[in-house]
Amino acid sequence: MTSIKRTIAALSLMGLVIAIPAAIFAQSGIQGKWSLTAKGGLNIEISGDVHDGGTGTVLELPTTVVPKSFSDIYKSALDWEFSLGYGVSASGEILGIFSYRKTSAERIQVGDVADLPLFALFDDWNETGIRLGYRQYFMMDSPLKPYLTVSGGVKFLKRVNSTLTVPAAEVVLADVPFYDKSTLLTFGANVGLCYDVSPNFGILLDAGLQYQGKPKQIEGLAGTGLENINDVASRLYAPISVGAVIRF
């Protein structure tokens, strides 16, 4: 009989341990609350080329350029994102999002000039972004909440030049204009999980899909037949990030 009582007491205690936090989170909806979110992560490139391919003439010599993607040319780098949110319902909030990305390029062969290897080294890809978003949480009665975020806005890209070299012929074309300073349309969606350590602090993990429009080209290769190889550079990528959110 004593063992039965002890079992009942233990089960009751376990029930309280589970029920009390759940009740706290259920009552602590985010309506009327502000939030600050900070995230950092990597991008997995899905599609998009820094430049297209083509044939033409450089220094009066036959030249061939082959397409190169973002993952071919640019190194992986941490992307940073900060957002200010305001709860418009018990489980949804509007977000103002600021993002920053800077990554350096690899010097790689991009084609040939008269059968001699042609190499290119591009300036850093340096962009900042501002987006408006909406984050919807689910399972508000649980400390572990799935969520969906949709957002759209613009990114501001700094000018990108390139240095083209043919080492075998000791030829260097420095600071060839490629992409002008540009405002890029961007939009996408993320899914994730938020683990609430307390009603006012959570840890985030998410992934998604993001589209980014192409920048404004500069015809630095005018007269070569390769003028349009830089009429590309839109991107589709999958951001994966971790972060934290504070509510007040």
C-alpha positions as CSV (number, residue, x, y, z in Angstrom):
1,M,0.0,0.0,0.0
2,T,2.8,2.3,0.9
3,S,4.5,1.7,-2.5
4,I,1.3,2.5,-4.3
5,K,1.0,5.8,-2.5
6,R,4.6,6.6,-3.3
7,T,4.0,5.8,-7.0
8,I,0.9,8.0,-7.0
9,A,2.8,10.8,-5.4
10,A,5.7,10.5,-7.8
11,L,3.4,10.6,-10.8
12,S,1.6,13.6,-9.4
13,L,4.9,15.4,-8.9
14,M,5.9,14.6,-12.5
15,G,2.6,15.9,-13.7
16,L,3.2,19.2,-11.9
17,V,6.8,19.4,-13.4
18,I,5.3,19.1,-16.9
19,A,2.2,21.1,-16.3
20,I,3.6,24.2,-14.6
21,P,6.1,25.2,-17.3
22,A,3.5,24.4,-20.0
23,A,1.0,26.7,-18.2
24,I,3.5,29.4,-17.9
25,F,4.3,29.4,-21.6
26,A,0.7,29.1,-22.6
27,Q,-0.1,32.2,-20.6
28,S,2.9,34.2,-21.8
29,G,1.7,34.8,-25.4
30,I,3.8,37.4,-27.3
31,Q,1.0,39.9,-28.1
32,G,2.1,43.4,-27.2
33,K,5.7,42.3,-26.5
34,W,8.8,43.5,-28.3
35,S,11.6,41.1,-29.3
36,L,15.2,41.3,-30.4
37,T,16.6,38.4,-32.5
38,A,20.2,37.8,-33.5
39,K,21.2,35.0,-35.9
40,G,24.3,33.8,-37.7
41,G,24.7,31.1,-40.3
42,L,25.8,29.9,-43.7
43,N,24.2,29.9,-47.1
44,I,23.9,26.9,-49.3
45,E,23.9,28.1,-52.9
46,I,21.2,26.4,-55.0
47,S,21.4,28.3,-58.3
48,G,22.9,31.5,-59.6
49,D,26.1,32.5,-61.6
50,V,28.4,35.4,-60.9
51,H,29.0,35.5,-64.7
52,D,27.7,33.8,-67.8
53,G,29.8,32.2,-70.5
54,G,30.5,33.5,-74.0
55,T,33.1,34.0,-76.8
56,G,34.7,37.1,-78.0
57,T,38.0,38.9,-78.5
58,V,40.3,40.4,-75.8
59,L,43.5,42.1,-76.9
60,E,42.6,41.1,-80.4
61,L,42.9,37.4,-79.4
62,P,40.1,34.8,-79.4
63,T,38.7,34.5,-75.9
64,T,36.3,32.0,-74.3
65,V,34.7,32.4,-70.9
66,V,32.7,29.7,-69.1
67,P,29.9,30.3,-66.6
68,K,31.0,30.3,-62.9
69,S,28.6,30.1,-60.0
70,F,28.7,31.9,-56.6
71,S,30.0,28.7,-55.0
72,D,32.8,28.5,-57.6
73,I,34.0,32.0,-57.0
74,Y,33.1,33.1,-53.5
75,K,34.2,31.5,-50.2
76,S,31.7,30.4,-47.5
77,A,31.2,33.1,-44.9
78,L,29.0,33.8,-41.9
79,D,25.9,35.8,-42.6
80,W,24.5,37.9,-39.8
81,E,20.9,38.9,-39.2
82,F,19.3,41.1,-36.5
83,S,15.6,41.8,-36.2
84,L,13.2,43.9,-34.0
85,G,9.8,42.3,-33.6
86,Y,6.4,43.3,-32.1
87,G,3.7,40.7,-31.2
88,V,0.4,41.4,-33.0
89,S,-1.2,38.3,-31.7
90,A,-0.6,35.7,-29.0
91,S,1.5,33.7,-31.5
92,G,2.5,36.1,-34.3
93,E,4.9,39.0,-34.7
94,I,5.9,41.6,-37.3
95,L,9.6,41.8,-37.9
96,G,12.0,44.5,-39.1
97,I,15.1,42.7,-40.3
98,F,18.6,43.9,-40.9
99,S,21.2,41.6,-42.6
100,Y,24.9,41.7,-43.4
101,R,27.0,39.6,-45.7
102,K,30.6,39.9,-46.8
103,T,32.6,37.2,-48.5
104,S,35.9,37.2,-50.5
105,A,36.6,35.6,-53.8
106,E,38.9,32.8,-55.0
107,R,41.2,33.5,-57.9
108,I,40.1,30.9,-60.5
109,Q,40.4,30.1,-64.1
110,V,37.3,31.4,-66.0
111,G,38.3,30.6,-69.6
112,D,41.1,31.1,-72.0
113,V,42.7,33.6,-74.3
114,A,44.2,32.1,-77.4
115,D,44.3,28.8,-75.6
116,L,46.2,30.3,-72.6
117,P,44.4,30.1,-69.2
118,L,42.4,33.2,-68.3
119,F,42.0,33.9,-64.5
120,A,39.7,36.2,-62.6
121,L,39.8,37.6,-59.1
122,F,36.6,39.5,-58.0
123,D,36.2,42.1,-55.3
124,D,34.5,41.1,-52.1
125,W,30.7,40.5,-52.3
126,N,29.6,43.1,-49.7
127,E,25.9,43.6,-49.1
128,T,23.5,44.9,-46.4
129,G,19.8,44.3,-46.3
130,I,16.5,45.5,-44.9
131,R,13.4,43.4,-44.9
132,L,9.9,43.3,-43.4
133,G,8.8,40.0,-42.1
134,Y,6.2,38.0,-40.2
135,R,6.9,35.2,-37.8
136,Q,4.2,32.7,-36.8
137,Y,4.7,30.4,-33.8
138,F,2.9,27.1,-33.3
139,M,2.3,24.9,-30.2
140,M,2.4,27.9,-27.9
141,D,1.7,25.7,-24.9
142,S,5.1,24.0,-25.3
143,P,8.6,25.4,-24.6
144,L,9.7,23.9,-27.9
145,K,7.8,25.9,-30.6
146,P,8.0,25.4,-34.4
147,Y,7.7,28.6,-36.4
148,L,7.4,29.9,-39.9
149,T,8.9,33.3,-41.1
150,V,8.1,35.0,-44.4
151,S,10.0,38.2,-45.4
152,G,10.7,40.5,-48.3
153,G,12.7,43.7,-48.9
154,V,15.9,44.9,-50.5
155,K,19.7,44.4,-50.3
156,F,22.3,47.0,-51.0
157,L,25.3,45.7,-52.9
158,K,28.6,47.5,-53.1
159,R,30.3,47.9,-56.5
160,V,32.1,44.8,-57.7
161,N,35.2,44.9,-60.0
162,S,37.4,42.1,-61.3
163,T,41.1,41.7,-62.2
164,L,41.6,39.5,-65.2
165,T,45.0,37.9,-65.8
166,V,46.7,35.7,-68.4
167,P,49.8,34.7,-66.5
168,A,51.4,32.8,-69.4
169,A,51.4,36.0,-71.5
170,E,52.1,38.3,-68.5
171,V,48.8,40.2,-69.2
172,V,46.9,41.9,-66.3
173,L,43.6,43.8,-66.8
174,A,43.1,45.4,-63.4
175,D,39.8,46.8,-61.9
176,V,37.6,45.8,-64.8
177,P,34.1,47.1,-63.9
178,F,31.6,44.2,-63.4
179,Y,28.6,45.1,-61.2
180,D,27.6,48.6,-60.2
181,K,26.4,49.6,-56.7
182,S,22.9,48.1,-56.8
183,T,19.6,47.7,-54.9
184,L,18.5,44.0,-55.1
185,L,15.0,42.7,-54.5
186,T,14.9,39.8,-52.1
187,F,12.2,37.6,-50.5
188,G,11.9,34.1,-48.9
189,A,10.6,31.9,-46.1
190,N,12.2,30.1,-43.2
191,V,11.0,27.3,-41.0
192,G,12.5,26.7,-37.6
193,L,12.3,25.7,-33.9
194,C,12.5,28.0,-30.9
195,Y,13.3,26.5,-27.5
196,D,12.1,28.8,-24.7
197,V,14.6,28.7,-21.9
198,S,12.3,31.1,-20.1
199,P,9.2,33.1,-21.2
200,N,11.5,36.0,-22.2
201,F,14.5,34.1,-23.8
202,G,14.7,31.5,-26.5
203,I,17.2,29.7,-28.7
204,L,16.5,29.5,-32.5
205,L,17.4,27.1,-35.2
206,D,16.1,27.5,-38.7
207,A,16.5,27.0,-42.5
208,G,14.8,28.2,-45.6
209,L,14.8,29.4,-49.1
210,Q,15.7,33.0,-50.2
211,Y,15.7,34.6,-53.7
212,Q,17.8,37.6,-54.5
213,G,17.6,39.7,-57.8
214,K,20.5,40.4,-60.1
215,P,22.6,43.5,-59.7
216,K,23.1,46.3,-62.3
217,Q,25.8,45.4,-64.8
218,I,28.6,47.6,-66.0
219,E,29.9,47.0,-69.5
220,G,33.6,46.8,-68.6
221,L,34.1,44.4,-71.4
222,A,32.5,46.6,-74.1
223,G,33.7,45.9,-77.6
224,T,35.0,42.4,-76.8
225,G,31.8,40.4,-77.6
226,L,31.6,39.5,-73.9
227,E,29.6,42.5,-72.7
228,N,26.7,40.4,-71.5
229,I,28.4,37.8,-69.4
230,N,27.6,39.9,-66.3
231,D,23.9,40.3,-67.1
232,V,23.2,37.6,-64.4
233,A,24.0,37.1,-60.7
234,S,20.5,36.5,-59.3
235,R,20.6,33.9,-56.6
236,L,18.5,31.2,-55.0
237,Y,20.0,29.9,-51.8
238,A,19.2,28.1,-48.6
239,P,20.2,30.0,-45.4
240,I,20.8,27.8,-42.3
241,S,21.3,29.7,-39.0
242,V,21.2,29.6,-35.2
243,G,20.4,32.4,-32.9
244,A,18.6,33.7,-29.9
245,V,15.6,35.9,-29.1
246,I,14.9,38.2,-26.1
247,R,11.4,39.4,-25.4
248,F,10.5,42.4,-23.3
